[in-house]
Amino acid sequence: MQRQKGKKLLRERDYFFRNQKRLNYEYIKNENLPIGSGAMESAIRRLINMSLKEIAEGMIMLKSYFKSGRWDMLKRLALSSKHLIEG
């Protein structure tokens, strides 16, 4: 048990030595840089949520056309739009 505690302590100590340059909080504070990762995590979460929402909305629309028996109408509309874009 004592050996495991020693290994863990060395691992943690080594982490701080290896990352010493990243832990210069006084410099970061003076440069008005964010210390935490919250802003980045929030931005990523927002992008993922927006992407998933757009995909889900499209899937719901397709399902509604299929369920209401208007699938062929949607297919014709999509194909006619393709000709307008390409032509």
PDB file of N, CA, C and O in Angstrom:
ATOM      1  N   MET A   1       0.832  -1.195   0.000  1.00  0.00           N
ATOM      2  CA  MET A   1       0.000   0.000   0.000  1.00  0.00           C
ATOM      3  C   MET A   1       0.873   1.255   0.000  1.00  0.00           C
ATOM      4  O   MET A   1       0.598   2.208  -0.728  1.00  0.00           O
ATOM      5  N   GLN A   2       1.904   1.251   0.802  1.00  0.00           N
ATOM      6  CA  GLN A   2       2.814   2.402   0.904  1.00  0.00           C
ATOM      7  C   GLN A   2       3.505   2.658  -0.436  1.00  0.00           C
ATOM      8  O   GLN A   2       3.732   3.809  -0.811  1.00  0.00           O
ATOM      9  N   ARG A   3       3.838   1.583  -1.158  1.00  0.00           N
ATOM     10  CA  ARG A   3       4.509   1.704  -2.448  1.00  0.00           C
ATOM     11  C   ARG A   3       3.607   2.399  -3.476  1.00  0.00           C
ATOM     12  O   ARG A   3       4.070   3.227  -4.260  1.00  0.00           O
ATOM     13  N   GLN A   4       2.319   2.051  -3.462  1.00  0.00           N
ATOM     14  CA  GLN A   4       1.364   2.681  -4.386  1.00  0.00           C
ATOM     15  C   GLN A   4       1.236   4.171  -4.109  1.00  0.00           C
ATOM     16  O   GLN A   4       1.196   4.983  -5.034  1.00  0.00           O
ATOM     17  N   LYS A   5       1.172   4.524  -2.836  1.00  0.00           N
ATOM     18  CA  LYS A   5       1.084   5.949  -2.478  1.00  0.00           C
ATOM     19  C   LYS A   5       2.315   6.696  -2.964  1.00  0.00           C
ATOM     20  O   LYS A   5       2.217   7.822  -3.452  1.00  0.00           O
ATOM     21  N   GLY A   6       3.484   6.058  -2.828  1.00  0.00           N
ATOM     22  CA  GLY A   6       4.728   6.664  -3.285  1.00  0.00           C
ATOM     23  C   GLY A   6       4.737   6.864  -4.791  1.00  0.00           C
ATOM     24  O   GLY A   6       5.179   7.906  -5.274  1.00  0.00           O
ATOM     25  N   LYS A   7       4.255   5.881  -5.539  1.00  0.00           N
ATOM     26  CA  LYS A   7       4.195   5.988  -6.996  1.00  0.00           C
ATOM     27  C   LYS A   7       3.236   7.094  -7.423  1.00  0.00           C
ATOM     28  O   LYS A   7       3.529   7.869  -8.333  1.00  0.00           O
ATOM     29  N   LYS A   8       2.092   7.156  -6.757  1.00  0.00           N
ATOM     30  CA  LYS A   8       1.115   8.193  -7.083  1.00  0.00           C
ATOM     31  C   LYS A   8       1.682   9.577  -6.785  1.00  0.00           C
ATOM     32  O   LYS A   8       1.511  10.509  -7.572  1.00  0.00           O
ATOM     33  N   LEU A   9       2.344   9.703  -5.665  1.00  0.00           N
ATOM     34  CA  LEU A   9       2.930  10.990  -5.290  1.00  0.00           C
ATOM     35  C   LEU A   9       3.990  11.414  -6.310  1.00  0.00           C
ATOM     36  O   LEU A   9       4.033  12.576  -6.712  1.00  0.00           O
ATOM     37  N   LEU A  10       4.833  10.487  -6.725  1.00  0.00           N
ATOM     38  CA  LEU A  10       5.851  10.800  -7.735  1.00  0.00           C
ATOM     39  C   LEU A  10       5.211  11.187  -9.063  1.00  0.00           C
ATOM     40  O   LEU A  10       5.666  12.116  -9.731  1.00  0.00           O
ATOM     41  N   ARG A  11       4.165  10.480  -9.439  1.00  0.00           N
ATOM     42  CA  ARG A  11       3.477  10.796 -10.691  1.00  0.00           C
ATOM     43  C   ARG A  11       2.897  12.217 -10.652  1.00  0.00           C
ATOM     44  O   ARG A  11       3.015  12.968 -11.620  1.00  0.00           O
ATOM     45  N   GLU A  12       2.277  12.573  -9.538  1.00  0.00           N
ATOM     46  CA  GLU A  12       1.700  13.913  -9.404  1.00  0.00           C
ATOM     47  C   GLU A  12       2.797  14.980  -9.391  1.00  0.00           C
ATOM     48  O   GLU A  12       2.665  16.024 -10.030  1.00  0.00           O
ATOM     49  N   ARG A  13       3.856  14.711  -8.673  1.00  0.00           N
ATOM     50  CA  ARG A  13       4.975  15.662  -8.627  1.00  0.00           C
ATOM     51  C   ARG A  13       5.553  15.870 -10.015  1.00  0.00           C
ATOM     52  O   ARG A  13       5.820  17.000 -10.423  1.00  0.00           O
ATOM     53  N   ASP A  14       5.746  14.764 -10.745  1.00  0.00           N
ATOM     54  CA  ASP A  14       6.293  14.854 -12.102  1.00  0.00           C
ATOM     55  C   ASP A  14       5.382  15.653 -13.024  1.00  0.00           C
ATOM     56  O   ASP A  14       5.852  16.390 -13.891  1.00  0.00           O
ATOM     57  N   TYR A  15       4.080  15.501 -12.828  1.00  0.00           N
ATOM     58  CA  TYR A  15       3.131  16.280 -13.638  1.00  0.00           C
ATOM     59  C   TYR A  15       3.394  17.776 -13.460  1.00  0.00           C
ATOM     60  O   TYR A  15       3.459  18.519 -14.440  1.00  0.00           O
ATOM     61  N   PHE A  16       3.542  18.202 -12.249  1.00  0.00           N
ATOM     62  CA  PHE A  16       3.766  19.626 -11.985  1.00  0.00           C
ATOM     63  C   PHE A  16       5.107  20.097 -12.535  1.00  0.00           C
ATOM     64  O   PHE A  16       5.209  21.220 -13.029  1.00  0.00           O
ATOM     65  N   PHE A  17       6.117  19.269 -12.459  1.00  0.00           N
ATOM     66  CA  PHE A  17       7.416  19.640 -13.045  1.00  0.00           C
ATOM     67  C   PHE A  17       7.314  19.761 -14.559  1.00  0.00           C
ATOM     68  O   PHE A  17       7.824  20.716 -15.145  1.00  0.00           O
ATOM     69  N   ARG A  18       6.649  18.784 -15.200  1.00  0.00           N
ATOM     70  CA  ARG A  18       6.523  18.794 -16.663  1.00  0.00           C
ATOM     71  C   ARG A  18       5.689  19.974 -17.161  1.00  0.00           C
ATOM     72  O   ARG A  18       5.937  20.484 -18.253  1.00  0.00           O
ATOM     73  N   ASN A  19       4.726  20.405 -16.393  1.00  0.00           N
ATOM     74  CA  ASN A  19       3.789  21.445 -16.827  1.00  0.00           C
ATOM     75  C   ASN A  19       4.020  22.782 -16.135  1.00  0.00           C
ATOM     76  O   ASN A  19       3.121  23.622 -16.091  1.00  0.00           O
ATOM     77  N   GLN A  20       5.188  22.979 -15.608  1.00  0.00           N
ATOM     78  CA  GLN A  20       5.502  24.185 -14.851  1.00  0.00           C
ATOM     79  C   GLN A  20       5.229  25.458 -15.663  1.00  0.00           C
ATOM     80  O   GLN A  20       4.727  26.441 -15.116  1.00  0.00           O
ATOM     81  N   LYS A  21       5.555  25.450 -16.962  1.00  0.00           N
ATOM     82  CA  LYS A  21       5.344  26.638 -17.792  1.00  0.00           C
ATOM     83  C   LYS A  21       3.866  26.972 -17.935  1.00  0.00           C
ATOM     84  O   LYS A  21       3.501  28.141 -18.062  1.00  0.00           O
ATOM     85  N   ARG A  22       3.031  25.970 -17.915  1.00  0.00           N
ATOM     86  CA  ARG A  22       1.589  26.193 -18.052  1.00  0.00           C
ATOM     87  C   ARG A  22       0.949  26.673 -16.757  1.00  0.00           C
ATOM     88  O   ARG A  22      -0.188  27.145 -16.769  1.00  0.00           O
ATOM     89  N   LEU A  23       1.644  26.562 -15.670  1.00  0.00           N
ATOM     90  CA  LEU A  23       1.078  26.883 -14.365  1.00  0.00           C
ATOM     91  C   LEU A  23       1.510  28.251 -13.849  1.00  0.00           C
ATOM     92  O   LEU A  23       1.452  28.514 -12.648  1.00  0.00           O
ATOM     93  N   ASN A  24       1.939  29.111 -14.749  1.00  0.00           N
ATOM     94  CA  ASN A  24       2.382  30.443 -14.368  1.00  0.00           C
ATOM     95  C   ASN A  24       1.164  31.370 -14.280  1.00  0.00           C
ATOM     96  O   ASN A  24       0.920  32.188 -15.168  1.00  0.00           O
ATOM     97  N   TYR A  25       0.416  31.224 -13.201  1.00  0.00           N
ATOM     98  CA  TYR A  25      -0.846  31.935 -13.054  1.00  0.00           C
ATOM     99  C   TYR A  25      -0.680  33.447 -12.957  1.00  0.00           C
ATOM    100  O   TYR A  25      -1.554  34.193 -13.399  1.00  0.00           O
ATOM    101  N   GLU A  26       0.414  33.902 -12.391  1.00  0.00           N
ATOM    102  CA  GLU A  26       0.625  35.349 -12.287  1.00  0.00           C
ATOM    103  C   GLU A  26       0.745  35.962 -13.676  1.00  0.00           C
ATOM    104  O   GLU A  26       0.139  36.999 -13.948  1.00  0.00           O
ATOM    105  N   TYR A  27       1.513  35.342 -14.551  1.00  0.00           N
ATOM    106  CA  TYR A  27       1.662  35.827 -15.926  1.00  0.00           C
ATOM    107  C   TYR A  27       0.312  35.798 -16.653  1.00  0.00           C
ATOM    108  O   TYR A  27      -0.069  36.759 -17.321  1.00  0.00           O
ATOM    109  N   ILE A  28      -0.394  34.684 -16.512  1.00  0.00           N
ATOM    110  CA  ILE A  28      -1.700  34.531 -17.169  1.00  0.00           C
ATOM    111  C   ILE A  28      -2.664  35.600 -16.694  1.00  0.00           C
ATOM    112  O   ILE A  28      -3.393  36.185 -17.496  1.00  0.00           O
ATOM    113  N   LYS A  29      -2.673  35.857 -15.401  1.00  0.00           N
ATOM    114  CA  LYS A  29      -3.556  36.876 -14.833  1.00  0.00           C
ATOM    115  C   LYS A  29      -3.184  38.255 -15.364  1.00  0.00           C
ATOM    116  O   LYS A  29      -4.065  39.034 -15.729  1.00  0.00           O
ATOM    117  N   ASN A  30      -1.891  38.567 -15.411  1.00  0.00           N
ATOM    118  CA  ASN A  30      -1.437  39.870 -15.909  1.00  0.00           C
ATOM    119  C   ASN A  30      -1.769  40.078 -17.382  1.00  0.00           C
ATOM    120  O   ASN A  30      -1.966  41.212 -17.819  1.00  0.00           O
ATOM    121  N   GLU A  31      -1.831  38.996 -18.147  1.00  0.00           N
ATOM    122  CA  GLU A  31      -2.154  39.074 -19.576  1.00  0.00           C
ATOM    123  C   GLU A  31      -3.660  39.002 -19.820  1.00  0.00           C
ATOM    124  O   GLU A  31      -4.108  39.010 -20.967  1.00  0.00           O
ATOM    125  N   ASN A  32      -4.431  38.933 -18.750  1.00  0.00           N
ATOM    126  CA  ASN A  32      -5.902  38.807 -18.826  1.00  0.00           C
ATOM    127  C   ASN A  32      -6.348  37.609 -19.663  1.00  0.00           C
ATOM    128  O   ASN A  32      -7.320  37.688 -20.414  1.00  0.00           O
ATOM    129  N   LEU A  33      -5.634  36.518 -19.523  1.00  0.00           N
ATOM    130  CA  LEU A  33      -5.978  35.285 -20.225  1.00  0.00           C
ATOM    131  C   LEU A  33      -6.858  34.424 -19.328  1.00  0.00           C
ATOM    132  O   LEU A  33      -6.745  34.500 -18.104  1.00  0.00           O
ATOM    133  N   PRO A  34      -7.730  33.610 -19.908  1.00  0.00           N
ATOM    134  CA  PRO A  34      -8.568  32.737 -19.068  1.00  0.00           C
ATOM    135  C   PRO A  34      -7.736  31.642 -18.428  1.00  0.00           C
ATOM    136  O   PRO A  34      -6.878  31.043 -19.076  1.00  0.00           O
ATOM    137  N   ILE A  35      -7.991  31.387 -17.164  1.00  0.00           N
ATOM    138  CA  ILE A  35      -7.248  30.359 -16.438  1.00  0.00           C
ATOM    139  C   ILE A  35      -7.927  29.003 -16.600  1.00  0.00           C
ATOM    140  O   ILE A  35      -7.253  27.982 -16.734  1.00  0.00           O
ATOM    141  N   GLY A  36      -9.233  28.992 -16.589  1.00  0.00           N
ATOM    142  CA  GLY A  36      -9.956  27.726 -16.701  1.00  0.00           C
ATOM    143  C   GLY A  36     -10.250  27.363 -18.136  1.00  0.00           C
ATOM    144  O   GLY A  36      -9.993  28.141 -19.055  1.00  0.00           O
ATOM    145  N   SER A  37     -10.791  26.171 -18.322  1.00  0.00           N
ATOM    146  CA  SER A  37     -11.134  25.698 -19.664  1.00  0.00           C
ATOM    147  C   SER A  37     -12.618  25.879 -19.947  1.00  0.00           C
ATOM    148  O   SER A  37     -13.114  25.389 -20.962  1.00  0.00           O
ATOM    149  N   GLY A  38     -13.328  26.564 -19.079  1.00  0.00           N
ATOM    150  CA  GLY A  38     -14.773  26.710 -19.210  1.00  0.00           C
ATOM    151  C   GLY A  38     -15.219  27.353 -20.512  1.00  0.00           C
ATOM    152  O   GLY A  38     -16.189  26.903 -21.121  1.00  0.00           O
ATOM    153  N   ALA A  39     -14.526  28.400 -20.949  1.00  0.00           N
ATOM    154  CA  ALA A  39     -14.926  29.081 -22.183  1.00  0.00           C
ATOM    155  C   ALA A  39     -14.801  28.150 -23.381  1.00  0.00           C
ATOM    156  O   ALA A  39     -15.687  28.119 -24.236  1.00  0.00           O
ATOM    157  N   MET A  40     -13.727  27.403 -23.452  1.00  0.00           N
ATOM    158  CA  MET A  40     -13.528  26.476 -24.566  1.00  0.00           C
ATOM    159  C   MET A  40     -14.545  25.345 -24.521  1.00  0.00           C
ATOM    160  O   MET A  40     -15.120  24.980 -25.547  1.00  0.00           O
ATOM    161  N   GLU A  41     -14.767  24.795 -23.340  1.00  0.00           N
ATOM    162  CA  GLU A  41     -15.743  23.714 -23.203  1.00  0.00           C
ATOM    163  C   GLU A  41     -17.132  24.183 -23.588  1.00  0.00           C
ATOM    164  O   GLU A  41     -17.880  23.448 -24.232  1.00  0.00           O
ATOM    165  N   SER A  42     -17.483  25.391 -23.203  1.00  0.00           N
ATOM    166  CA  SER A  42     -18.788  25.950 -23.540  1.00  0.00           C
ATOM    167  C   SER A  42     -18.936  26.137 -25.044  1.00  0.00           C
ATOM    168  O   SER A  42     -19.986  25.825 -25.606  1.00  0.00           O
ATOM    169  N   ALA A  43     -17.906  26.639 -25.694  1.00  0.00           N
ATOM    170  CA  ALA A  43     -17.957  26.847 -27.146  1.00  0.00           C
ATOM    171  C   ALA A  43     -18.123  25.517 -27.878  1.00  0.00           C
ATOM    172  O   ALA A  43     -18.918  25.415 -28.812  1.00  0.00           O
ATOM    173  N   ILE A  44     -17.381  24.509 -27.460  1.00  0.00           N
ATOM    174  CA  ILE A  44     -17.483  23.193 -28.098  1.00  0.00           C
ATOM    175  C   ILE A  44     -18.877  22.610 -27.884  1.00  0.00           C
ATOM    176  O   ILE A  44     -19.491  22.096 -28.820  1.00  0.00           O
ATOM    177  N   ARG A  45     -19.369  22.689 -26.664  1.00  0.00           N
ATOM    178  CA  ARG A  45     -20.698  22.167 -26.355  1.00  0.00           C
ATOM    179  C   ARG A  45     -21.761  22.868 -27.198  1.00  0.00           C
ATOM    180  O   ARG A  45     -22.698  22.238 -27.689  1.00  0.00           O
ATOM    181  N   ARG A  46     -21.601  24.173 -27.356  1.00  0.00           N
ATOM    182  CA  ARG A  46     -22.573  24.941 -28.135  1.00  0.00           C
ATOM    183  C   ARG A  46     -22.548  24.525 -29.605  1.00  0.00           C
ATOM    184  O   ARG A  46     -23.604  24.366 -30.218  1.00  0.00           O
ATOM    185  N   LEU A  47     -21.359  24.348 -30.174  1.00  0.00           N
ATOM    186  CA  LEU A  47     -21.250  23.917 -31.566  1.00  0.00           C
ATOM    187  C   LEU A  47     -21.858  22.538 -31.774  1.00  0.00           C
ATOM    188  O   LEU A  47     -22.567  22.302 -32.752  1.00  0.00           O
ATOM    189  N   ILE A  48     -21.578  21.636 -30.851  1.00  0.00           N
ATOM    190  CA  ILE A  48     -22.123  20.278 -30.969  1.00  0.00           C
ATOM    191  C   ILE A  48     -23.632  20.308 -30.849  1.00  0.00           C
ATOM    192  O   ILE A  48     -24.328  19.662 -31.632  1.00  0.00           O
ATOM    193  N   ASN A  49     -24.147  21.045 -29.886  1.00  0.00           N
ATOM    194  CA  ASN A  49     -25.600  21.136 -29.710  1.00  0.00           C
ATOM    195  C   ASN A  49     -26.271  21.736 -30.934  1.00  0.00           C
ATOM    196  O   ASN A  49     -27.324  21.258 -31.356  1.00  0.00           O
ATOM    197  N   MET A  50     -25.680  22.775 -31.510  1.00  0.00           N
ATOM    198  CA  MET A  50     -26.260  23.393 -32.695  1.00  0.00           C
ATOM    199  C   MET A  50     -26.274  22.420 -33.860  1.00  0.00           C
ATOM    200  O   MET A  50     -27.269  22.323 -34.578  1.00  0.00           O
ATOM    201  N   SER A  51     -25.176  21.697 -34.054  1.00  0.00           N
ATOM    202  CA  SER A  51     -25.098  20.730 -35.152  1.00  0.00           C
ATOM    203  C   SER A  51     -26.129  19.623 -34.980  1.00  0.00           C
ATOM    204  O   SER A  51     -26.838  19.269 -35.923  1.00  0.00           O
ATOM    205  N   LEU A  52     -26.205  19.084 -33.776  1.00  0.00           N
ATOM    206  CA  LEU A  52     -27.163  18.013 -33.523  1.00  0.00           C
ATOM    207  C   LEU A  52     -28.591  18.497 -33.693  1.00  0.00           C
ATOM    208  O   LEU A  52     -29.441  17.760 -34.194  1.00  0.00           O
ATOM    209  N   LYS A  53     -28.866  19.728 -33.282  1.00  0.00           N
ATOM    210  CA  LYS A  53     -30.214  20.283 -33.414  1.00  0.00           C
ATOM    211  C   LYS A  53     -30.588  20.405 -34.888  1.00  0.00           C
ATOM    212  O   LYS A  53     -31.707  20.069 -35.274  1.00  0.00           O
ATOM    213  N   GLU A  54     -29.657  20.885 -35.711  1.00  0.00           N
ATOM    214  CA  GLU A  54     -29.941  21.024 -37.139  1.00  0.00           C
ATOM    215  C   GLU A  54     -30.194  19.663 -37.772  1.00  0.00           C
ATOM    216  O   GLU A  54     -31.119  19.517 -38.572  1.00  0.00           O
ATOM    217  N   ILE A  55     -29.391  18.672 -37.426  1.00  0.00           N
ATOM    218  CA  ILE A  55     -29.570  17.320 -37.972  1.00  0.00           C
ATOM    219  C   ILE A  55     -30.915  16.752 -37.526  1.00  0.00           C
ATOM    220  O   ILE A  55     -31.645  16.168 -38.327  1.00  0.00           O
ATOM    221  N   ALA A  56     -31.237  16.924 -36.249  1.00  0.00           N
ATOM    222  CA  ALA A  56     -32.498  16.393 -35.719  1.00  0.00           C
ATOM    223  C   ALA A  56     -33.689  17.060 -36.392  1.00  0.00           C
ATOM    224  O   ALA A  56     -34.665  16.383 -36.715  1.00  0.00           O
ATOM    225  N   GLU A  57     -33.634  18.366 -36.611  1.00  0.00           N
ATOM    226  CA  GLU A  57     -34.740  19.066 -37.273  1.00  0.00           C
ATOM    227  C   GLU A  57     -34.949  18.541 -38.684  1.00  0.00           C
ATOM    228  O   GLU A  57     -36.085  18.361 -39.124  1.00  0.00           O
ATOM    229  N   GLY A  58     -33.854  18.295 -39.393  1.00  0.00           N
ATOM    230  CA  GLY A  58     -33.954  17.744 -40.739  1.00  0.00           C
ATOM    231  C   GLY A  58     -34.555  16.349 -40.741  1.00  0.00           C
ATOM    232  O   GLY A  58     -35.384  16.023 -41.590  1.00  0.00           O
ATOM    233  N   MET A  59     -34.136  15.530 -39.790  1.00  0.00           N
ATOM    234  CA  MET A  59     -34.669  14.168 -39.700  1.00  0.00           C
ATOM    235  C   MET A  59     -36.159  14.183 -39.366  1.00  0.00           C
ATOM    236  O   MET A  59     -36.924  13.383 -39.903  1.00  0.00           O
ATOM    237  N   ILE A  60     -36.565  15.079 -38.490  1.00  0.00           N
ATOM    238  CA  ILE A  60     -37.985  15.185 -38.127  1.00  0.00           C
ATOM    239  C   ILE A  60     -38.804  15.617 -39.339  1.00  0.00           C
ATOM    240  O   ILE A  60     -39.900  15.104 -39.567  1.00  0.00           O
ATOM    241  N   MET A  61     -38.269  16.566 -40.120  1.00  0.00           N
ATOM    242  CA  MET A  61     -38.974  17.012 -41.313  1.00  0.00           C
ATOM    243  C   MET A  61     -39.127  15.858 -42.306  1.00  0.00           C
ATOM    244  O   MET A  61     -40.211  15.646 -42.851  1.00  0.00           O
ATOM    245  N   LEU A  62     -38.030  15.105 -42.542  1.00  0.00           N
ATOM    246  CA  LEU A  62     -38.106  13.970 -43.464  1.00  0.00           C
ATOM    247  C   LEU A  62     -39.108  12.924 -42.976  1.00  0.00           C
ATOM    248  O   LEU A  62     -39.887  12.385 -43.763  1.00  0.00           O
ATOM    249  N   LYS A  63     -39.081  12.645 -41.689  1.00  0.00           N
ATOM    250  CA  LYS A  63     -40.012  11.659 -41.128  1.00  0.00           C
ATOM    251  C   LYS A  63     -41.455  12.124 -41.284  1.00  0.00           C
ATOM    252  O   LYS A  63     -42.341  11.321 -41.576  1.00  0.00           O
ATOM    253  N   SER A  64     -41.693  13.423 -41.091  1.00  0.00           N
ATOM    254  CA  SER A  64     -43.064  13.932 -41.211  1.00  0.00           C
ATOM    255  C   SER A  64     -43.566  13.811 -42.654  1.00  0.00           C
ATOM    256  O   SER A  64     -44.735  13.493 -42.874  1.00  0.00           O
ATOM    257  N   TYR A  65     -42.695  14.063 -43.638  1.00  0.00           N
ATOM    258  CA  TYR A  65     -43.100  13.892 -45.031  1.00  0.00           C
ATOM    259  C   TYR A  65     -43.406  12.421 -45.317  1.00  0.00           C
ATOM    260  O   TYR A  65     -44.386  12.111 -45.994  1.00  0.00           O
ATOM    261  N   PHE A  66     -42.580  11.527 -44.809  1.00  0.00           N
ATOM    262  CA  PHE A  66     -42.780  10.107 -45.037  1.00  0.00           C
ATOM    263  C   PHE A  66     -44.080   9.625 -44.395  1.00  0.00           C
ATOM    264  O   PHE A  66     -44.884   8.948 -45.036  1.00  0.00           O
ATOM    265  N   LYS A  67     -44.278   9.977 -43.134  1.00  0.00           N
ATOM    266  CA  LYS A  67     -45.461   9.525 -42.386  1.00  0.00           C
ATOM    267  C   LYS A  67     -46.758  10.084 -42.969  1.00  0.00           C
ATOM    268  O   LYS A  67     -47.800   9.432 -42.903  1.00  0.00           O
ATOM    269  N   SER A  68     -46.700  11.286 -43.538  1.00  0.00           N
ATOM    270  CA  SER A  68     -47.919  11.902 -44.064  1.00  0.00           C
ATOM    271  C   SER A  68     -48.183  11.496 -45.515  1.00  0.00           C
ATOM    272  O   SER A  68     -49.133  11.982 -46.129  1.00  0.00           O
ATOM    273  N   GLY A  69     -47.350  10.607 -46.067  1.00  0.00           N
ATOM    274  CA  GLY A  69     -47.556  10.138 -47.431  1.00  0.00           C
ATOM    275  C   GLY A  69     -47.121  11.140 -48.486  1.00  0.00           C
ATOM    276  O   GLY A  69     -47.529  11.040 -49.643  1.00  0.00           O
ATOM    277  N   ARG A  70     -46.293  12.110 -48.097  1.00  0.00           N
ATOM    278  CA  ARG A  70     -45.853  13.138 -49.054  1.00  0.00           C
ATOM    279  C   ARG A  70     -44.388  12.942 -49.467  1.00  0.00           C
ATOM    280  O   ARG A  70     -43.744  13.890 -49.917  1.00  0.00           O
ATOM    281  N   TRP A  71     -43.861  11.728 -49.317  1.00  0.00           N
ATOM    282  CA  TRP A  71     -42.463  11.450 -49.630  1.00  0.00           C
ATOM    283  C   TRP A  71     -42.162  11.712 -51.108  1.00  0.00           C
ATOM    284  O   TRP A  71     -41.149  12.328 -51.440  1.00  0.00           O
ATOM    285  N   ASP A  72     -43.057  11.236 -52.000  1.00  0.00           N
ATOM    286  CA  ASP A  72     -42.838  11.436 -53.440  1.00  0.00           C
ATOM    287  C   ASP A  72     -42.840  12.921 -53.788  1.00  0.00           C
ATOM    288  O   ASP A  72     -42.070  13.363 -54.640  1.00  0.00           O
ATOM    289  N   MET A  73     -43.697  13.684 -53.135  1.00  0.00           N
ATOM    290  CA  MET A  73     -43.733  15.125 -53.372  1.00  0.00           C
ATOM    291  C   MET A  73     -42.397  15.759 -52.972  1.00  0.00           C
ATOM    292  O   MET A  73     -41.871  16.609 -53.691  1.00  0.00           O
ATOM    293  N   LEU A  74     -41.859  15.350 -51.841  1.00  0.00           N
ATOM    294  CA  LEU A  74     -40.579  15.881 -51.376  1.00  0.00           C
ATOM    295  C   LEU A  74     -39.460  15.491 -52.342  1.00  0.00           C
ATOM    296  O   LEU A  74     -38.578  16.297 -52.641  1.00  0.00           O
ATOM    297  N   LYS A  75     -39.505  14.252 -52.825  1.00  0.00           N
ATOM    298  CA  LYS A  75     -38.496  13.778 -53.766  1.00  0.00           C
ATOM    299  C   LYS A  75     -38.543  14.602 -55.061  1.00  0.00           C
ATOM    300  O   LYS A  75     -37.503  15.014 -55.573  1.00  0.00           O
ATOM    301  N   ARG A  76     -39.749  14.840 -55.586  1.00  0.00           N
ATOM    302  CA  ARG A  76     -39.883  15.656 -56.796  1.00  0.00           C
ATOM    303  C   ARG A  76     -39.377  17.078 -56.555  1.00  0.00           C
ATOM    304  O   ARG A  76     -38.707  17.659 -57.408  1.00  0.00           O
ATOM    305  N   LEU A  77     -39.698  17.623 -55.402  1.00  0.00           N
ATOM    306  CA  LEU A  77     -39.262  18.976 -55.058  1.00  0.00           C
ATOM    307  C   LEU A  77     -37.735  19.034 -54.990  1.00  0.00           C
ATOM    308  O   LEU A  77     -37.123  19.979 -55.489  1.00  0.00           O
ATOM    309  N   ALA A  78     -37.128  18.032 -54.377  1.00  0.00           N
ATOM    310  CA  ALA A  78     -35.669  17.998 -54.249  1.00  0.00           C
ATOM    311  C   ALA A  78     -35.012  17.884 -55.621  1.00  0.00           C
ATOM    312  O   ALA A  78     -34.017  18.556 -55.894  1.00  0.00           O
ATOM    313  N   LEU A  79     -35.564  17.043 -56.474  1.00  0.00           N
ATOM    314  CA  LEU A  79     -34.988  16.870 -57.809  1.00  0.00           C
ATOM    315  C   LEU A  79     -35.173  18.116 -58.668  1.00  0.00           C
ATOM    316  O   LEU A  79     -34.279  18.479 -59.433  1.00  0.00           O
ATOM    317  N   SER A  80     -36.318  18.769 -58.547  1.00  0.00           N
ATOM    318  CA  SER A  80     -36.537  19.993 -59.340  1.00  0.00           C
ATOM    319  C   SER A  80     -35.627  21.114 -58.842  1.00  0.00           C
ATOM    320  O   SER A  80     -35.174  21.934 -59.640  1.00  0.00           O
ATOM    321  N   SER A  81     -35.355  21.164 -57.549  1.00  0.00           N
ATOM    322  CA  SER A  81     -34.442  22.170 -56.996  1.00  0.00           C
ATOM    323  C   SER A  81     -33.015  21.912 -57.476  1.00  0.00           C
ATOM    324  O   SER A  81     -32.254  22.848 -57.718  1.00  0.00           O
ATOM    325  N   LYS A  82     -32.665  20.641 -57.609  1.00  0.00           N
ATOM    326  CA  LYS A  82     -31.319  20.278 -58.073  1.00  0.00           C
ATOM    327  C   LYS A  82     -31.108  20.802 -59.489  1.00  0.00           C
ATOM    328  O   LYS A  82     -30.033  21.314 -59.801  1.00  0.00           O
ATOM    329  N   HIS A  83     -32.120  20.683 -60.354  1.00  0.00           N
ATOM    330  CA  HIS A  83     -32.006  21.190 -61.717  1.00  0.00           C
ATOM    331  C   HIS A  83     -31.887  22.699 -61.734  1.00  0.00           C
ATOM    332  O   HIS A  83     -31.175  23.262 -62.566  1.00  0.00           O
ATOM    333  N   LEU A  84     -32.583  23.359 -60.816  1.00  0.00           N
ATOM    334  CA  LEU A  84     -32.492  24.832 -60.750  1.00  0.00           C
ATOM    335  C   LEU A  84     -31.103  25.276 -60.348  1.00  0.00           C
ATOM    336  O   LEU A  84     -30.591  26.273 -60.857  1.00  0.00           O
ATOM    337  N   ILE A  85     -30.487  24.531 -59.430  1.00  0.00           N
ATOM    338  CA  ILE A  85     -29.156  24.882 -58.938  1.00  0.00           C
ATOM    339  C   ILE A  85     -28.115  24.598 -60.005  1.00  0.00           C
ATOM    340  O   ILE A  85     -27.241  25.425 -60.263  1.00  0.00           O
ATOM    341  N   GLU A  86     -28.209  23.411 -60.635  1.00  0.00           N
ATOM    342  CA  GLU A  86     -27.215  23.025 -61.639  1.00  0.00           C
ATOM    343  C   GLU A  86     -27.390  23.766 -62.953  1.00  0.00           C
ATOM    344  O   GLU A  86     -26.409  24.072 -63.631  1.00  0.00           O
ATOM    345  N   GLY A  87     -28.646  24.059 -63.321  1.00  0.00           N
ATOM    346  CA  GLY A  87     -28.943  24.652 -64.634  1.00  0.00           C
ATOM    347  C   GLY A  87     -28.548  26.070 -64.673  1.00  0.00           C
ATOM    348  O   GLY A  87     -28.722  26.731 -65.697  1.00  0.00           O
TER     349      GLY A  87
END
